Amino acid sequence: MITVSLAGIPIGINNKHSYIEAQARDYLTDASPLFTVEASPEDVERERGMTEERFSEGYLESIVVFRHIAEKLPSYDAFVFHGAVLSVDGQAYIFTAKSGVGKTTHTRLWLSALGERCRYLNGDKPIIRLVDGIPYAFGTPWMGKKRYGANISAPVRGIAHVVRAEKNSARALGIDDLSSVLLSQSFRPRGRAEAIKTLSLINSLASSVALIEINCNMDPTAATVAIDAFGIHREEK
């Protein structure tokens, strides 16, 4: 058994394989867990049946465990979001897009444009948690195939919906414009109370940060258009 600290929440994991311990090595803690999860053999086999790829037992256990953790997070004012998060000057910017649009490519343009001011917080599955009413993005060991991310956190400043286009542009959005996107990219627990709480958390997030749509190609200026839309200062080269 190991204990990890995710979004400031100590969580016990009854793991059967070493994979998850290695994956979560930067998140291990000696704190007493607030709850404990484990993946049963049936859970793992069910997960195996959901993909045609040949994954290891340890990898499948890791996926199931994270899903079990996500089921319980709303009780702690937190939820899992599918998207990439960058930390810029200590503030988090969330990027979401349909598969294949180029979310990772776009965020890498930000790193090129902003240099050391910008780093990956998480490239795939961050946790969003309200702390004293303020939404924070937290890194997790589940950060995508390219492992972009770190065990850091930052208050969320904005959310960008990335859309592929021939010409770069950006526009401000309202909550109603982005609500369906945020809902589709957020983990929705099976329990009724947890699902209702997740909806409330999503609304709190969206109502307290800047929301924009980025229409972009893969030209470096796509990043500067988006950076300017968020009002982030950048030094002219």
N, C-alpha and C positions, 0 to 999 in steps of 0.2 A: 504493500500500500504506500502511496505517496500523497502528499498534500501540496496543492498549488495555490497560488494567490492570483486570482483573475479579477480585474477591476476592483481590487482591494478586498475581495471576498475569499477567505481561505476555504478551499474545497477539497475533500478527500476523494481519492480515486483508488478503488480496489482493482488494480491492474493485474492482468495475468502475464503480460508480455513486457519486455524492456523498452519496446519502441516508444511508448508514450512518455516514459521517464526521460529518455534521451531527447525527445521532441520538446518537452516542457522544462528542460534543465534550468533555464533562466527564470522560471516562475516557481520553483520549488520553495517551500517555506516550512518552518517548524511550528507555525501557529496551529492552534486547534481548529479543525474544520467545522464550519457551520452546517454543512451537510456532506453526504458522501454518495458517490455514484459508482456504478460498475456496469460492464457490458456482459450480459449472459451469453452462453454459447448460442442460444436461439437468436439473440439480437445480432450476433456476428454473422450467423448463417443467413439471416434475413438481409443483412447489408450486402453480403456477397452476391445474393440473388438479384440485387438491384443494379449490378454493373456487369459488363462482359469482360472487363479487364481483370487480370489476375493480380490481385493485391495480397500482401502478406496478412497473416492473422493479426499482427500488431497494428498495422495500418487500419484495418477494419475496426479493431477494438477502439482505436483512437477516434474514429469518426462517430461511432456509436456513443462513446463517452461524452464527446462534445455536445451531441444532440441531447443527451440526458441532462447535461449541465444547463443547456439553453432552455430546457423546459422549466427549470427552477429559478432562473435569473429574475423574472419579473417580480418575484417576492422581495427582491433586493433593489428594486427600481432600475433594473438593467435588462437589456436584450441584445441578441446577436444580430448584426447587420451584415449583409453581403455587399461589400464594396471596398474600395481602396481608400486609405486615409493618409494624408500627408500632414506633417507638423511643420508649420512655417512660423518662425519667430515665436515658437511656443504656443501657437494656436492651431487647432485641427481643422482640416478641410476634407470633407467626405466626397468621394466621386463614385457615382453609380451609373451603370449603362447596361444595355443589352449585351449578351455574349457576342464577342466578335467585333464590337464597335471600335475597340482600341483604347480602352480605359487605361491599361498599363502603359501603353505607348504615350498617351497624353500625360499621365502623371510623371513619367520619366522626363518629359520635356520641361516640367516644372523644376525638377532637380537641376537640369542644365541651365535654366534661366535664373534660378535663385541661388545656386551654389550651396555653400555651407549653411545658409539660413533655412534650408529645406531638407527634410529627411522622411523616409517612410516610417509611419507609425504601425501600419498593417496593410498588407496588400490584398487581403481577401475577406477575412471574417473578424473584424474588430468587435468589441463589446461597447455599447453605448450605455452609460449610466448617469442618472441624474444625482448630483451631489449638492445638497442644499439648494435644489431647484435649478442648478446649472448643469447642462449636458456636457459630459466629458467622453472622449473616445479613449479606449484602452487597448493596448496591444494584447494579442493572444498568441499561443504557440501555433494556432491554425492560421497561417498567413499565405497560403497558396503554394503552388509548385515551385515558384522561384524564391520563396522564403524571404520576401520583402517585409521587414518589420522589426520591431524591437519591443522590449518590456518597458514602455513609456506610456504616458498619458498626457492629454492636453484638452483644454476646454474647446468645444466645437464652435467655430466661427461661421462656417458656411457649408452648404451642400450643393454640389454641382451635378446636374444630370447631363451626361455627355452623349451627344448625338453626332453621327458622322455626316459631314456636309462638304461641299466643294469649297465653300468660302467660310472663313472664320468669322464668327460673331458670337455675341453673348447677350442675354436679356434676363431681366429679373423675373422671378416667378412668384405666384402666391401659393399659399398652402393648398388650395383646391387644385392648382395645376400639377402639383407634385405628390399629392396624397396617395394616389394609386401606385405610383412608382415606389414610394417609401414603404408602402404596405407590402408590395410584392417582393421587396428585397430584404424584409425583416423576417426573422424567424418567428413563426406564430405557434405558440404552445397549443397542445391538445386540450388542456384543462380550460374550462370556461372562464374562471376567475383570472387565470394567468393570461388568457387571450385578451380579455377586456383591459387588463392592466397594461398589456403591450400596446394596445391602441392608444391608450392615454399617454403612454411614454412617447410614442411616435409623434403625437400631436404636440406634446410639450417641446420636443426637439425641434419640430418644424416651425413652431410659432416663436422660437427664440433665436433663430440664426438666419443668416442671409441665404436665400434660395435663388439659384440661377440655372439657366440652361445654356450649355456650351455647344454651339454648332461648330464643328472643327474638322480640319483635315490633319495630316500628320506633319505639316510644316511647323517649324519652331515658333512661328508667330501665334500659333494656336494657344500656346501657354501664356504668352504676354497678353493676349486679348482677354483670357479668363482671369489672369492675375489682376488686370486693371478693373475688370467688372466687379471683383471682390473688394476693390479699393486697397489692395496691398501695395505698399511702396516698393518700387524697384529702381535700382540704379541704372541709368542709361549708359550703355557701353559705347 
